[in-house]
C-alpha cells in the first residue's frame, strides 16, 4: 500500500482521539472506511482505529458490537468517537491475521510438498470450526444476522483466538415495536479498559453531542422512548443521506476490518446488481433502514445464500448458516466451494453441485421475488457434495450438508453443530496454543479484486454462460440460462 502523508488523514484532526491514541500508520483503506494501527497512550496497548465514512454501517457495527460485548469470539470494541458532523471512529482490538490467511498458508504448504497431508490437521480444523460456531451462536442468540461471513472477516489473534468482525452489514432481527427493556439508553462512552462491562450495553443513539466526552464518564445517561429513538434515527439518516448505503448499485464496504492489512471487496461491475436480475425496476431495491424491509444485496457473492441470489427480502439468521457451510467446505479442501464470477454464475455453480432449486427441495421457493424471472436448464446429475469434498470423512461431509440446504428451515443452527459428535471424537480439537497462526496477513488482499483468492472475474454475468433466452411475460422479462 502506498504511503500517505499523516497530514492528509482526517483522523489526525480529531483532538479527542489524538489526545488518547498515537496513530502509527494507516493499514487499510476502502470506499467507506479507513483503518489505522494505533497505540493507546494510557497503557501502550496496540489497537485498531476504524474510521467509518458511512453512517448506516457505523450505526450497525456499533450497535451489534455493543450487544455482543463479552462474547469471547467477537472482536472487542473498546470505545468509539462519534459527533454528528464527523465520521464515527471505532477503537477495536488489533488482530494481525485472519482465517483467509490460514487457508492460504495451508494451501501453500501442500503445494510445496512440505506436508503430505490434506492441508489443515483435523485437530486444528475442529478448533477453528468450534470458534467460528461459538461466535456465530453468540450473534444468533442475540438475533443478530451478520450478513457478510467469509474467511477474511474471521480475525485471528497471535494466541490463536478467532473472532467474528466487520459488522457493518449486520442487522438485529426484532419486531420494531419491541426494544430491550422498552427503552434505549444513550451511553456517553464504552468502557475503554480491557474489562468487559458486567451488563449488556444498550443500542447506541448518535445525536448532536459527542458520544465520547472526556472527563465526564460518569455523566448520568439519558433514556428515551422507542418512538423518539426511531424518530431521531430517521432524522439523522436523512442528514447523512450522502453517506448512506448505495441502494441502487449495491456498493458497500464490508471488507475493511481491523486487520493489519485491508481486504479488497470482490464486488465487480455486475449489470444486474440493482435489480437482482429483474428488469421490472418499478419497486427498486428495498430500503434497509434498520427496522424496515431487508435487502437481498448483502454479503460477498461466494458465500451468499440462494434466497439472497433470488432477491429475498424476508430472510433470517439462516443466511449466515449457508455462509458457514461454504466456509467449512473451504477449510476442508482449501479451495472456495462456489467461486462464482458473477451472480448468475454463482447460481449455476450451486445448482451444478446440489441440483436445481425446486418446490420439492424447498417448498415455497417459487414465491421468491426473482424465481419466475430467472430459470436454468434442468440438471439431471448434480455433482454432489461428496465429490466436491474429496478425502473428507462422512462426519465432515454431513456437517457441510446440514448447512448447505436450500430450505433455510432445514439448516443446522450453530448451537446444534457445537453439540455434534464430530467435535468430541478423536482426533480431538487442539488447544489454542497448538494452532498455527500465520505471522502476517496475505498481502494479496490489497491488489486482487476478488480478495485474496486470485480468481479471474468477469465484469458481466453473460460472458461465462453462453446462450440465453429472454422472453416477455405479463410482468416484464424472463431470462433462461443454458
C-alpha positions in Angstrom: 0.0 0.0 0.0 1.4 3.4 -1.0 2.3 5.6 2.0 0.1 8.6 2.7 1.0 11.7 4.4 -0.2 11.8 8.0 -1.5 15.3 7.5 -4.0 14.1 4.9 -5.6 11.7 7.3 -8.8 13.2 8.7 -8.5 11.3 11.9 -5.4 13.4 12.8 -7.7 16.5 13.1 -9.7 14.9 15.9 -8.3 16.2 19.2 -10.5 13.8 21.3 -8.7 10.9 19.5 -5.1 12.1 19.3 -5.3 13.0 23.0 -5.7 9.3 23.8 -4.1 7.5 20.9 -0.8 7.7 18.9 -1.7 6.9 15.3 1.1 4.8 13.9 0.1 4.0 10.4 -2.9 3.6 8.1 -3.1 -0.2 7.4 -6.3 -0.4 5.4 -8.5 1.8 3.2 -11.8 1.3 1.4 -14.6 3.3 -0.1 -16.4 3.7 3.2 -13.8 3.3 5.9 -10.1 3.5 6.8 -8.3 1.5 9.4 -5.2 2.7 11.4 -2.9 0.9 13.8 -2.5 3.0 16.9 -1.1 2.9 20.4 -3.2 3.7 23.4 -1.2 6.3 25.4 -2.5 5.3 28.8 -1.0 1.8 28.7 0.7 1.3 25.3 -1.8 -1.3 24.1 -1.9 -1.6 20.2 -5.4 -1.0 18.9 -7.1 -0.6 15.5 -8.9 2.7 14.8 -11.7 2.2 12.2 -12.9 5.4 10.7 -16.2 4.7 9.0 -17.4 7.2 6.4 -20.9 5.6 6.0 -23.4 6.5 8.7 -25.5 3.4 8.4 -22.5 1.0 8.5 -21.2 2.8 11.6 -24.5 2.6 13.4 -24.9 -1.1 12.6 -21.4 -2.0 13.7 -21.5 -0.1 17.0 -25.0 -1.4 17.8 -24.1 -5.0 17.1 -20.7 -4.9 18.9 -22.3 -3.3 22.0 -24.8 -6.0 22.3 -22.1 -8.7 21.8 -19.6 -7.2 24.3 -18.2 -10.0 26.4 -18.6 -12.7 23.8 -15.1 -14.3 23.5 -15.3 -15.0 19.8 -16.5 -11.5 18.8 -14.0 -8.7 18.2 -13.8 -6.3 21.1 -15.0 -2.7 20.8 -13.1 -0.7 23.4 -14.8 2.6 22.7 -15.9 4.8 19.9 -16.0 8.5 19.0 -18.9 10.0 17.0 -20.2 13.5 16.5 -23.0 14.4 14.2 -20.7 16.3 11.9 -17.8 13.8 11.9 -17.2 10.2 10.9 -17.5 7.5 13.5 -14.2 6.1 14.8 -14.3 2.7 16.4 -11.5 1.6 18.7 -11.1 -2.1 18.2 -8.7 -4.7 19.4 -6.0 -5.1 16.8 -5.8 -8.6 15.3 -3.0 -9.3 12.9 -4.3 -12.0 10.6 -7.4 -13.9 9.6 -8.8 -17.3 8.5 -8.3 -16.5 4.9 -4.5 -16.3 5.5 -4.7 -19.6 7.5 -6.2 -21.3 4.5 -3.8 -19.7 2.0 -0.8 -20.8 4.1 -2.1 -24.3 4.5 -2.6 -24.5 0.7 0.9 -23.2 0.1 2.4 -25.8 2.4 0.5 -28.5 0.5 1.6 -27.3 -2.9 5.3 -27.0 -1.8 5.2 -30.7 -0.7 6.2 -29.9 2.8 3.2 -31.5 4.3 2.0 -34.8 2.9 -1.5 -34.4 4.5 -4.6 -32.8 3.0 -3.8 -29.4 4.5 -5.0 -28.5 8.0 -4.7 -31.2 10.6 -8.1 -32.4 11.8 -7.5 -31.2 15.3 -6.7 -27.7 14.1 -9.7 -27.8 11.7 -12.0 -28.7 14.6 -10.7 -25.9 16.8 -11.2 -23.3 14.1 -14.7 -24.6 13.4 -15.6 -24.6 17.1 -14.5 -20.9 17.5 -16.5 -19.9 14.4 -19.6 -21.7 15.6 -19.2 -20.1 19.1 -19.0 -16.6 17.6 -22.0 -17.1 15.3 -24.0 -18.7 18.1 -23.5 -15.5 20.2 -24.8 -13.4 17.3 -27.8 -15.6 16.7 -28.8 -15.9 20.3 -29.0 -12.1 20.3 -31.0 -12.2 17.0 -28.1 -10.6 15.1 -27.6 -11.7 11.5 -24.0 -10.9 10.3 -24.8 -11.0 6.6 -21.1 -11.0 5.4 -19.5 -14.1 6.9 -16.3 -15.1 5.0 -12.8 -16.2 5.9 -11.4 -12.6 5.7 -13.9 -11.4 8.3 -12.8 -14.0 10.8 -9.9 -12.4 12.5 -7.2 -14.3 14.5 -5.0 -13.1 17.4 -1.5 -14.1 18.0 -2.6 -16.7 20.5 -5.0 -18.4 18.1 -8.3 -16.8 19.3 -10.7 -16.4 16.3 -13.2 -13.6 16.4 -16.0 -12.5 14.1 -15.6 -9.0 12.8 -16.9 -6.4 10.3 -20.5 -6.0 11.4 -21.2 -3.1 9.1 -23.9 -5.1 7.3 -25.3 -6.7 10.4 -29.0 -6.4 11.3 -30.8 -7.0 14.6 -33.8 -9.1 13.7 -36.5 -8.0 16.1 -40.0 -6.5 15.8 -39.7 -2.7 15.6 -42.4 -2.5 18.3 -40.0 -4.3 20.7 -37.0 -2.7 22.2 -35.0 -4.3 25.0 -36.4 -3.0 28.4 -38.8 -0.9 26.3 -36.3 1.9 26.1 -32.9 2.7 24.6 -30.3 4.4 26.6 -27.8 6.9 25.2 -24.3 5.9 26.6 -21.6 8.5 26.5 -18.7 6.0 26.2 -18.0 2.4 26.2 -15.6 1.2 28.9 -12.2 1.9 27.4 -10.4 -0.5 29.7 -9.8 -4.2 28.8 -12.5 -5.2 31.3 -15.8 -6.3 29.8 -18.8 -4.5 31.1 -20.8 -6.6 33.5 -24.1 -5.7 31.9 -25.0 -5.7 28.2 -24.8 -2.2 26.8 -27.9 -0.9 25.0 -28.2 0.3 21.5 -26.2 3.4 20.5 -28.0 6.6 19.5 -25.7 9.2 18.0 -27.1 12.7 18.3 -25.9 16.2 18.2 -23.4 15.8 21.0 -20.2 13.7 21.1 -20.8 10.2 22.4 -17.3 10.3 24.0 -17.0 13.1 26.5 -13.6 13.4 28.1 -13.8 13.9 31.8 -17.5 13.1 32.0 -17.6 9.3 32.0 -19.9 9.2 35.0 -22.4 11.6 33.5 -25.9 10.4 34.0 -27.3 8.6 30.9 -30.3 9.9 29.2 -33.1 7.5 28.2 -35.7 8.0 25.5 -38.8 6.2 24.3 -38.6 3.8 21.4 -40.8 6.2 19.3 -38.3 9.0 19.9 -35.4 6.7 19.1 -36.7 5.8 15.7 -37.7 9.5 15.0 -34.2 10.8 15.8 -32.7 7.8 13.9 -34.7 8.7 10.8 -33.7 12.4 11.0 -30.0 11.5 11.4 -30.2 9.2 8.4 -31.7 11.9 6.3 -28.9 14.3 7.3 -26.4 11.7 6.3 -28.0 10.5 3.1 -24.9 11.3 1.1 -23.0 8.7 3.0 -25.7 6.1 3.1 -25.6 2.6 1.6 -26.0 2.9 -2.1 -29.2 1.1 -2.7 -29.1 1.5 -6.5 -25.7 0.0 -7.2 -25.5 -2.1 -4.0 -21.9 -1.0 -3.4 -20.7 -1.2 0.2 -17.6 -1.5 2.2 -17.9 -4.8 4.0 -14.3 -5.7 3.8 -12.4 -3.1 5.7 -11.6 -4.6 9.1 -9.2 -4.0 11.9 -6.6 -6.2 10.3 -3.0 -5.1 9.7 -3.9 -5.0 6.0 -7.2 -4.3 4.3 -9.2 -6.7 2.2 -10.5 -5.6 -1.2 -14.1 -6.3 -1.9 -14.9 -8.9 -4.6 -17.7 -6.7 -6.0 -17.2 -6.0 -9.6 -19.3 -4.3 -12.2 -22.3 -6.5 -12.3 -25.1 -5.2 -14.6 -27.8 -7.0 -12.6 -26.9 -5.8 -9.1 -29.5 -3.2 -8.7 -32.4 -5.2 -9.9 -31.4 -8.7 -8.7 -31.7 -9.8 -12.4 -35.2 -8.4 -12.8 -35.9 -5.8 -15.5 -39.0 -4.8 -13.5 -37.5 -1.8 -11.8 -40.6 0.0 -10.5 -40.0 -1.0 -6.9 -36.2 -0.9 -6.9 -34.2 -2.4 -4.1 -36.0 -2.2 -0.8 -34.7 0.1 1.8 -32.7 -1.4 4.7 -33.1 1.2 7.3 -32.6 -0.8 10.5 -36.2 -1.5 11.2 -37.8 -1.9 7.8 -37.6 -4.5 5.0 -34.3 -6.2 4.4 -32.2 -6.0 1.2 -31.1 -9.0 -0.8 -27.9 -7.3 -1.9 -25.7 -8.2 1.1 -22.8 -10.4 1.7 -19.9 -11.5 -0.5 -21.0 -13.5 -3.5 -19.2 -16.7 -2.9 -20.9 -17.1 0.5 -24.3 -15.7 -0.4 -27.3 -17.9 0.2 -29.7 -18.9 -2.6 -32.6 -16.9 -1.2 -30.5 -13.8 -1.5 -29.5 -14.6 -5.1 -33.2 -14.8 -5.9 -33.9 -11.5 -4.3 -35.5 -12.4 -1.0 -36.1 -9.5 1.4 -37.6 -11.6 4.2 -34.7 -13.9 5.1 -33.4 -14.6 8.6 -30.4 -15.9 10.5 -30.2 -18.8 8.2 -28.3 -16.9 5.5 -25.3 -16.9 7.9 -25.6 -20.7 8.2 -25.3 -21.1 4.4 -22.2 -18.9 4.5 -20.9 -21.0 7.3 -21.3 -24.2 5.2 -19.2 -22.5 2.4 -16.5 -21.6 4.9 -16.3 -25.1 6.4 -16.1 -26.6 2.9 -13.2 -24.3 2.1 -11.4 -25.2 5.4 -11.7 -28.8 4.4 -10.5 -28.5 0.8 -8.5 -25.2 0.9 -10.5 -24.2 -2.2 -13.6 -22.0 -2.4 -16.7 -24.2 -2.9 -18.7 -21.8 -5.2 -16.3 -19.2 -6.6 -18.8 -17.5 -8.9 -17.6 -14.9 -11.3 -20.9 -13.1 -11.2 -24.3 -13.7 -9.5 -25.7 -15.8 -12.4 -22.5 -17.9 -12.5 -22.8 -18.2 -8.7 -26.2 -19.7 -9.0 -25.2 -22.1 -11.8 -22.3 -23.4 -9.7 -24.6 -24.1 -6.7 -27.1 -25.9 -8.9 -24.4 -27.9 -10.6 -23.4 -29.3 -7.2 -26.7 -29.5 -5.4 -29.2 -29.8 -8.2 -31.9 -27.3 -9.3 -33.9 -25.3 -6.8 -37.4 -26.7 -6.8 -40.6 -26.8 -4.7 -39.6 -30.3 -3.7 -36.2 -29.2 -2.3 -37.7 -26.0 -0.8 -41.5 -25.7 -0.5 -42.4 -22.1 -1.2 -39.2 -21.2 -3.2 -41.4 -20.3 -6.2 -42.6 -17.3 -4.2 -39.0 -15.8 -4.2 -39.1 -12.4 -6.0 -37.0 -13.5 -8.9 -37.8 -17.2 -9.1 -40.1 -16.7 -12.1 -37.7 -14.3 -13.8 -34.6 -16.4 -13.9 -34.5 -20.1 -14.9 -31.9 -22.7 -15.6 -31.9 -25.9 -17.6 -32.6 -29.0 -15.5 -29.5 -30.6 -14.1 -30.0 -34.3 -14.4 -27.0 -35.4 -12.5 -25.7 -32.9 -10.0 -22.1 -33.3 -8.9 -23.0 -33.7 -5.2 -21.1 -32.5 -2.1 -19.3 -35.8 -1.7 -17.5 -35.3 -5.0 -16.7 -31.7 -4.1 -15.2 -32.7 -0.7 -12.7 -35.5 -1.6 -10.7 -37.1 1.2 -13.2 -35.8 3.8 -14.8 -38.0 6.4 -18.5 -38.8 6.4 -18.9 -36.7 9.5 -17.3 -33.7 7.8 -19.5 -34.0 4.7 -22.5 -34.4 7.0 -21.8 -31.1 8.7 -21.5 -29.2 5.4 -24.7 -30.9 4.1 -26.6 -29.8 7.2 -25.7 -26.2 6.4 -26.0 -26.1 2.6 -29.7 -26.9 2.4 -31.9 -25.0 0.0 -34.7 -24.8 2.6 -33.4 -22.4 5.2 -35.6 -24.1 7.9 -33.5 -27.3 7.4 -30.1 -25.7 8.1 -28.5 -26.7 11.3 -28.0 -24.0 13.9 -24.6 -23.1 15.3 -25.7 -24.5 18.7 -26.8 -27.8 17.1 -23.5 -28.2 15.4 -21.5 -27.4 18.5 -23.1 -30.5 20.0 -22.2 -32.7 17.1 -20.3 -35.8 17.9 -17.6 -34.8 15.4 -16.1 -32.4 17.9 -15.9 -35.0 20.7 -14.3 -37.8 18.8 -10.7 -38.5 18.1 -8.7 -36.6 17.0 -9.9 -34.0 19.5 -9.7 -30.3 18.8 -6.2 -29.0 19.6 -5.7 -26.3 22.3 -5.4 -22.7 21.1 -1.6 -22.8 21.8 -1.2 -25.6 19.2 -2.8 -23.7 16.3 -0.6 -22.5 13.6 -1.1 -18.7 13.3 0.4 -17.0 10.3 2.9 -14.2 11.1 1.3 -11.8 8.6 -1.9 -11.4 6.7 -1.8 -12.4 3.0 -1.0 -9.1 1.2 -2.7 -10.2 -2.0 -5.9 -8.8 -0.4 -4.9 -5.3 -1.4 -4.5 -5.9 -5.1 -6.9 -8.6 -6.2 -10.5 -7.5 -7.0 -11.6 -11.0 -5.9 -10.0 -10.7 -2.5 -7.1 -13.0 -1.6 -8.2 -15.8 -3.9 -6.6 -14.5 -7.1 -9.6 -15.6 -9.2 -10.1 -14.1 -12.6 -13.5 -12.5 -12.6 -15.7 -11.3 -15.4 -17.5 -8.0 -15.5 -20.6 -9.5 -16.9 -22.8 -12.4 -16.0 -23.3 -13.2 -19.6 -19.6 -13.8 -20.6 -19.4 -17.2 -18.8 -22.8 -18.7 -19.5 -23.2 -19.0 -23.2 -26.7 -18.9 -24.9 -29.7 -17.4 -23.1 -33.3 -16.8 -23.9 -35.1 -13.6 -23.0 -38.9 -13.7 -23.3 -41.6 -11.2 -22.5 -44.2 -12.1 -19.8 -47.0 -10.3 -18.1 -44.8 -8.5 -15.6 -41.7 -7.9 -17.6 -38.9 -10.3 -18.8 -37.8 -13.8 -18.1 -34.3 -14.9 -18.6 -33.3 -18.6 -19.1 -29.7 -19.7 -18.9 -28.5 -22.9 -20.5 
